[in-house]
Amino acid sequence: MKMVMIAYNEAIDEEVMEILHSCTLKNYTKIKGIFGRGDASGAHLGNDIWPGRNNLLFISIEDKDSKDLILGIKELRKKLGKEGIKAFLWNLEEVT
C-alpha cells in the first residue's frame, strides 16, 4: 500500500477531484482551507496581503493504482503551472 498526499491551491479543487474520479478512487481524506507557501506558487495565507488557501488530500492506495494517480497529478501540474499542486508518495506499513 501507498499513501499519496496532494497539496494544492483551493482554486483547482474541481480539477483535482476529477483526477480522483478518472482513477476510480472513491476514498480519501480532504483537509480544506490550509495555509502554506511554495517556491512556485508563493504564499497562501488567506489574508489581504497573501490571499488564497490550499487543500490537502490523503489517499491510501494500492501500489499499482498509485502510478495512474501520480501521472494525473503530473499532467495537471504541467497544464496549470503556477496554480500550485504537488503530490508526495510514501509506503504504508500497516492499514487497520
N, C-alpha and C positions, 0 to 999 in steps of 0.2 A: 504494500500500500504506500501511497504517497500523500503528502499534504501540499496543496497549492495555496499560496496566499497571493491575492491580487490586490494591489493598492492602485487606486485610480481616481481621477477627477470626477466629482459627482455629476458633472455636465454630460459625461458619456455613459451614464448608468444603463441606458437603454441598449447601447451597442454592446456593452459587456455582457448584459443578461442574454442578449441574442446569441452570443458565442456559447454560453452555457446551454441554451436551448438547442443550438445546432449540434452540440456534442451529446445531446440527450441526457444532460446532467440535471437532476431534479433536487438534489440535496446539497445544501450549502449553509453557511452561516454568514450573514451580512451585518457589518457594523457601519452605520451611516453617520455622516457629519463629523468626521475626524479631521484634525489639523495636522499639517506637515509641511515639509519643504524638500524639494528635489532640485538637483542641478539643472535639469532640462525644463521643468515646469515652474520653478520658483516656489514661493511661499503661498500656502493656502491656509489662512488663519481665521477666516470668517469675520473679518472686520473691514472697516472702510479703507484702510491702507493696504491690507493683503486679503482681498475678497476671495470667496470660494472655499470649498471644503472638499475633502476626499471621502471615499468609501473603501472599506476592506471586505474582501470575500475570503473565506476559508473553505476549502473543498477537500474532503477526504475522498481519494480516488484510486482505482486500481492502476497499477503501473502502466499497463497497456493503453489505458484511456487518457493518461496524463499527457501523452505526446500530442494528441489532437488538440487538447485544451491549450497547451503551451504554444503550439503552432498558430492557433486562432488569435491568441493574445499578441504574438509577434507580428502577425499581419495587421491587426488593428493598430499597433504601435507605429508601424511603418506608415499607415494611411493617415493617422491623426497627428503624428509628430509631437509637437509640444503640448498637446492636451494633457498628457500625463497618465501613463499606465505602466506598471511594472508587475511582473509575476516572479514569485520565488517558489522553489520546489525543494522539498526535503522528504526524507524517508520517515515513515511512521513505524515505530517499534511495536505498538500494540493498539488495537481498536477494541473497545469493550462496549 
